[in-house]
Structure formats: structure tokens, C-alpha cells
Amino acid sequence: MVNSALQLSDEVRDALDRGRPVVALESTIIAHGLPRPRNLQLAGELEELVRAGGAVPATVAVLGGTARIGLRKEELERVAFQDGLRKLGVRDLAPALALGESGATTVSGTAFLAARAGIRVFATGGLGGVHRDWVTDQDESADLGLLARTRVTVVCAGVKSILDVPATLQRLETLSVPVIGYRTGTFPGFYLHSSGLPVDWSAQNAAQVAEVMRAQDALGTDSSALVVANPVPEAEQLDPALHDRVLAEALDAARREGVKGQAVTPYLLAYLVEHTAGASLEANLAAVRGNVRLAAEIAAAYATAARA
């Protein structure tokens, strides 16, 4: 039974009860990823992409101490326009609920709540992972540990390229989290079509991904996630040379300014947006749109297979 701290919208609850496909969407990109009012426009666009793919969107956030799975129009507006909205990872959920706080959910927070509500597919931009200079700072995203113990399929464009991508892939392997490239033999590079690193498995269509999900169910293996790595189209990626140059500059600037811990990721992402004249943001959004479309297809294929 879903915990009383979780409130599903009528539409999401009805879809789950009927075995219809549902796709979870994070809210951090709405609250913290874009200027207003473009953030609200994107929220509506992503939900419409899910509907166009035959699934029900379930944007996730915590409002007034309640985890909301599926937001009404006024709730989306609150997430988009409320000042000082917290950013909630999985570790922040219990304090937020207990203290009546509101916040936008990150990858780990969204994936946990989606799985708790019985939603199997979640679309996002890029995962968190192992940070550069891990040997000295031991900074690793909570996304990885959460994915190791949560049965959810995450459609993403790889991990954020500001991170240590090889180390992150190694960590996912250690945690027994399967990674499947979607129509690619190399791991996507978030802003880039490819990181140049190979993946062990690939799928050519949503039905194949759904079959992997069903195999996970049948095997009864530890409740790990399935990562579906869906590359941004080459025509919409950030220019690789520009990406490499600006990222190197951003890393140098962060070291000079002593940026540490949780401040590193937002600092680097903001630097990339500013010094690529917004091109990195557009590549990110192209990746998110593609991931949402694919997630809807996978959710629909999984629901169809479950009814067969």
C-alpha cells in the first residue's frame, strides 16, 4: 500500500489501477533549471510529450510536506514560480515531509517516490555520478546508491559530462545496475551524442527495453534500476570542441574559486550555459525531450506486455 505521505493525482492513480502506462518526471528542472516563465512552458511541454506517446505524466514534487505524484496546473505553477523552493534528494524527503516543507525533487528523490508509488519508468536529462577528484574529495551523487536499490527504469542521456564518466560507469557496474544503450554501442555524453565509452548492451526499440524490464521481474534479482542511455541526436548536441574547451575552463575556475561539495555541479553547469551562450542548455533540453518521448514508448510497451 502506498504510504499516506504520498498523494497521487486522480489521473495517475486511475492509470496505475488500470495498468495503463505512466512516466514519472522530475521537478528540479522546472524549479532550478530554467528562467521563468520558460520553466513552466517546458513543464507543460514535457507532460504533453508523455501524453502524445500514449502514457500518463506524473511530475513529482513535495508540497507542504506531502509528496505529490502528478501535479495539477496550479501545483506546476507553484513549483515554477515559488521563490526559495528546496532541492530534494532522497535523503531530504523524510525531513521535508515531517517539517511540512516544499521542494523540487532531484533524480534520486523522483526515482524513489516514483517506485514507491508503483511507477516503473522515469525520464530525466542526465544522471549524477562520481565527481572528478573523487580520490581527494570522495564526492559521489546519491543517484548511484539509490539506483542500486530501486526498481525503476531511468531514461537519460548518460551522466552529466562535468563528472568522471568512466568512474561513474565503473561504479554502476560495481553496484550491479544494468546500463543499456538505446540504438547505440557507446555511452551518451549528456550534452554530446557520445562519450566515446562502450556499453555492454544495447536495445533497438522500446519493446526490447520492456522485455529487459520483464526479465528483471522474472529473475527476482536485487531491486536495482535499469538505466537506458539515450543519446542526444548529433544534430542537436553541443559542439564537441566548444564543450571540451569551456568545460576545461569551468573546472579551472572552480578550483581557483574554491568551489566544493554540492556547489560544484550547479557552478559548472551555470558556467557552461554562460560561456556557450546558452548552447549547452539547448542541448540539455533536446536530450530531455528525447528521453521523455522514449520513456513514454517504453512505458507503453511494458504495460502492453504485462497485459499479454
Secondary structure as GFF3:
##gff-version 3
##sequence-region A 1 308
A	DSSP	beta_strand	6	8	.	.	.	ID=ss1
A	DSSP	alpha_helix	10	18	.	.	.	ID=ss2
A	DSSP	beta_strand	22	25	.	.	.	ID=ss3
A	DSSP	alpha_helix	28	32	.	.	.	ID=ss4
A	DSSP	alpha_helix	38	52	.	.	.	ID=ss5
A	DSSP	beta_strand	56	63	.	.	.	ID=ss6
A	DSSP	beta_strand	66	69	.	.	.	ID=ss7
A	DSSP	alpha_helix	73	81	.	.	.	ID=ss8
A	DSSP	beta_strand	86	88	.	.	.	ID=ss9
A	DSSP	three_ten_helix	90	92	.	.	.	ID=ss10
A	DSSP	alpha_helix	93	98	.	.	.	ID=ss11
A	DSSP	beta_strand	103	105	.	.	.	ID=ss12
A	DSSP	alpha_helix	107	117	.	.	.	ID=ss13
A	DSSP	beta_strand	121	123	.	.	.	ID=ss14
A	DSSP	alpha_helix	134	137	.	.	.	ID=ss15
A	DSSP	alpha_helix	142	147	.	.	.	ID=ss16
A	DSSP	beta_strand	153	156	.	.	.	ID=ss17
A	DSSP	alpha_helix	165	174	.	.	.	ID=ss18
A	DSSP	beta_strand	179	182	.	.	.	ID=ss19
A	DSSP	beta_strand	201	203	.	.	.	ID=ss20
A	DSSP	alpha_helix	206	219	.	.	.	ID=ss21
A	DSSP	beta_strand	226	229	.	.	.	ID=ss22
A	DSSP	three_ten_helix	234	236	.	.	.	ID=ss23
A	DSSP	alpha_helix	240	257	.	.	.	ID=ss24
A	DSSP	three_ten_helix	261	263	.	.	.	ID=ss25
A	DSSP	alpha_helix	264	275	.	.	.	ID=ss26
A	DSSP	alpha_helix	279	307	.	.	.	ID=ss27
###
